[in-house]
Amino acid sequence: MSFAAEWIAAWNAHDLERILGHYAEDIVFDSPASTRITGDPSGRVVGKAALRDYWRQALERVPDLTFTLRAAYDGAGGTAIRYHSSRTGREVVEVLRFNDAGLATWAGAYYE
């Protein structure tokens, strides 16, 4: 299974630990949507523990969340995943950069 397909499957299963398995301990996640939960106007979530807490709260708030994979684009050291979010009804592109172990060290979400 491709990284994007596995990533989508983990989200659709609402399996937080499976989702987090794609990320390094020192992950930096940038998303304007994070401010609704974190209150941080920068939109930045730093570290796997903080990301776990953020996504735990997000999944609790939207128990029927699903993503539909539209496309995946591989690049040097990373990938971009385009998907449809059932929560917003909008298209999203998430860009991830990987370390040598294949774990994301940076991710950014971009919304239509």
N, C-alpha and C positions, 0 to 999 in steps of 0.2 A: 504494500500500500504506500502511496506517495506521502510525503510529509503533509501536504495540504489536506489530503483525504483523511489521514489519521487525526490531524488537528481538528478538522470539522467533526469527525466522529466522536472525539473526546468531548468537545463542547456539547454536541447533541445528546450525549449520554449524561451530561451534567456531572461528570466524574472529575472533581476538582483536582485530585492528585494526578490523574491521567493528563489533564490539561497542563498542570504545572511541570510534568515530566519533560516538557518541551523546552523548559527555560533553565538557564544557569542561576546559581545563587545570587550573582551580582547583576541580575536583569535590571534594565531601566526600561520602563514602559511609559510611553507618551500617548495620551488620549484625552481629547477635550471632554469626553463622556465621564472620565474618572472624577471630575470635580463634584459631580452630584453626590458622590459617596464620601470622597476624601475631604472635600472642602478646600483642597489646595488649588488655587487658581492657575498654577503652572500646568496642570494636567499631567504631572509626572508622578509615577509610582516607582520607588527605588527599592530593590531587593526582593527576593522571593517570598520572604515572610510577609512583607507589606502587600505584595501582589496576591498572595493567598487570601489575606483578609479582605482586600478589595473585591476579588472575584467571588469569594464566599458570600459576601453581602449582595453582590449583584445577582448571583444565581438565586439567592433567597427571595429577592425582590421580583424576579421574573422567572417563576418556576417552569413556564412553558416556552422558554427561549429556544429557538432553533436557528441554525445557520444553513443556508443552501449554497454550496460551492458553485461559483460561476467560472472561475479560472484561477490558475496558479502560474506564476512567472518566476523562473529560477534565474539567479544572477550570480556574480562572483561573491561568494561568502554569504549569500542570503536568498530570500525568496519573498515574493509578494503574493498574497492570497486575496482574491476578490470574491466576496460573498454577499448574500442577501440576509439581512437580519430580520427575524420575525418581530422583534421588539419595536423597531423603528419603522419597519417597512422600507428601509433604505438600503442602498448599496454601500458596502464598506470595503476598503482596501487596507489590509494589515501587512506591513513590511517588517520582516524579521532579519536580523543579522546574526550569524552563528559563530561560535568559537570552534576550535579544532575538534572538540568532542561532539559537535553537531547540535549543541544547545544554544538557544537564543540568548544573546547578551544585551540586545536592544530590540525593541519592538515599538512600532508606532501605528496607530489606527487613524485612518482618514475617512471621513464620512461624506457622502453625496450631499 
